């Protein structure tokens, strides 16, 4: 098996990143009614800054921010650069869902693989090793997975011993421990081109199930995971982002 650290030196500097920052943040409306979810403040800075810091740490240079609801606020806050990152914006004029937003932004991506991040979750993981693992398998798509004690709020991802994705369970009341989608993906252009255009499309509900069997993998990580989508999880975000978490990718 190839050395993952050596493969990681293929590096992410030439890989475009995309952050899905267009959500309405409906469940957080009681806390942050006047701004998009990615600008929710944690430890004195917008949540999106923690995602951008994670990209800076692994040498990414180019990021497309897929914006929607109150998207101009995101652009006004971050402008066209952040650290070594060059930021560009793909603003949807009507809600396109997680997959539709990526399809709209496709002409802006300058690499065959796109490192995609949900704008409302964070997983403390070494993205260079994730990239190396994806390259080693010549995967068309790789999801970052993390294990949780109760999957009922997230749904569940099933993979075989080699990491091939076998299928997905929707959120249900059964729960129990299992592997969930941690909101970070490596997706190739060939799969992004299969996303329907000019309508709302969900990665999780429509495209991921459709891609099973197409060199679609799940990388199991032990990274700590945070989803800020609800008032309860947002309330623990300050505690989650200790100095150790921020700098120990």
N, C-alpha and C positions, 0 to 999 in steps of 0.2 A: 504493500500500500504506500502511495506517495507520502512524503513528509508534509503534514499540514502546514507547519510553520514556513517551509520552503514555498509551498503553493501560495501561502498568504502574501508572499512577496510579489505575486502577480499584481498585487495591490489594487486598492479601490480608487486610486487617483483618476483613472480614466472611466470610471463607472458613474453614470448619472444617478442621482438620487431623486426620489419624489416623495413629498410628504402630503398626505391626504388631509387637507385643512379646511374642507368645505362644509363640515357638518353643522347642523343647527344647534346642537347642544341642548336639546329640549329638556332633558332631565336635570340639567344644571341651571335652567332659566331662573330658578328661585334665588340663585347665588350670583350669577353673572349674566344679568339680563341685557346688558348694553354692549356686549362684545362677543366675538366668536370664541368657541371653546379653547382653541389653541393659544389664546391670549389670557386665559385664566392664570392668575398670579400665584406663584409658589416660591417661597423664600425670596420674595422681592423681585422676581423676574417672570416673564411669560413662560408657560409650560413649553411652548415651541422652542425656546432657547435651550432647554435641556436636550431636545432631540438634535438640534443643530450642533450643540457641543459634542454630542456622541459622534456625529459625522466628521467634525473637525478632527477629533481624536484619531480617526482611522484614515485620514488623508483624502477624504472626498473633497472635490473641488467645485462641483456643479450641482445645484439643487433646484428642482422645479417645485414650487409651492402651488398645489392644486387648491385654489380658493373658491369659495362660494359665498355663503351667508356672511355679510359684513366684511367681505374680502379686502376692501380698500383699507380697513384698519390694520390688517396684517401687513400690507405693503407699506403703509405709512409708518408702522412700527419698525420694520426690519430693512426696508429699502432694498438696494441691489447687492449688498454684501454683508457677510457676517464672519468675522475672523478671516480665514483663507477661502471661504465659500463665496462663489458667485451665485446670486439668487435671481431666478426668473419666476414669473407668475403666469399661471394658466387659470383665468377667472371664468367660471361657468356662469352663463346668463340665466339658467334655470337648473334646479337640482338634478344632477346626473348620476348620483350614487357613487360608490367607491370605484367600481370598474369603469363607469362612464366618464368619470373625471380623468382617469388614466388614459382612456382612449382619446379624449379631447386633447390631452397634453402630449400625445405620442410624437407629433412633429418636432417637439422641443427636445426630445431625448437624443443624445449624441453617442450612445453606446448601445450594444446589442442587449446587454442585461441592464435592468433598472432595479436599483435598491429602493424598495418602496416601504414607507413607514406610515402607520396610522397616526394621525395627529393628536389622538387622545389617549395613547398608551405608551409605556416605556418598558423596555426589558433590558436589564443590566447584563449585557452579553458582549463578547469579543466579536465584533462584526467582521474583522479580518479572517478569523477562523471560520465563521459562517460562510464567507465568500469562498474560501479555499475548499470547503466541503462541497459547496455547490459546483465549483469548477471541476473537482475531482470526478464527479459523477456525470459531467456534461449534461446537467439537468436543464430542462426547459423552465422549470419553476421549483423553487424551494421555499417552504414556509418555515419560519422560526417557531418552534413549539416550546412550551414550558409546562411543567406539571403543577397542577393545583389540587388541593384536597377536595374541593367541591366544584364540579364542572357545570352545575345547573344554570349558572348565570352566563355561561360562555358557549355551551356546546362542546363537542369532543371531536378530536381528529384521530383516526385510526391509521397506523402505519405498520409495515411489516418489519422484520429484523434488519433489513437493509435500508430502511427509511422510506421506501416507496409508500406514497399515500394510497390507502385502500378505500377510504370513505369518510364521511362526516356525519355526526349526529347533531341535530338541532338542539337548542336549549330545551331542557325538560326538567321535571321535578325529581327525577331519579338521582341525579347528582353522583356523588362518589368521586374518588380521585381519578385523574386521567390527564391526558395531554390535550392542551388547548392551543389555539392559534394565538401567538403572542404579538401579532400586529406588525411583523416585519417580514418582508418577502423579497426574494430575488426572482424577477420575472423577465423572460426573454421577449424580444420584439415579435417573434413568430406567434407567441400566445397572445400578446397584447392586440395583435391584428385580428384575432378572432372575436374580440369584444364588439358587439353591435354598436353602430354609431347613432347619434342623434336621439338617444332615449336614455332614461335612467336604467342603470344596470348595476347589480350588486356583485362584488367579487365573491363574498362569502356564500350567498344563496344561489347564484347562477353560475358564475364562471368556475369557481373552484371545483364543484361537483362535475362540471363538464370537462375539466382538464384531467381528471383521474384516468390513469393509463397512458398519459402523454409525457412520460419522463418527469413525473411530478413527485417531489420528495418533501419530507418533513424532517427538519434538523432538530433533534431533541436536545434542549439546553437546560441547564440548572439555574439559569439567570432569574433573579428576582423580578417580579412583574407587577406593574401598576397600571390600572385603567382609571382615568379620572372622570369617567362618564357619568357618575352618580354623585350626589351630595355626600354619601357615606365614604366612597373611595377618595373623593377630592379632599375630604377632611383629614385623611392620613398621609396626603402627599408631602407635606412639610417634613414629616417624620421619615418618610421613605428616602427623600433626597438628603441624606447625610453626606458629609464630605467623603466618606469612604465609598459610598455608592457612586458618587459623581466621578471619582477618579480611578476606580478600580475595575475598569472594563476588562 
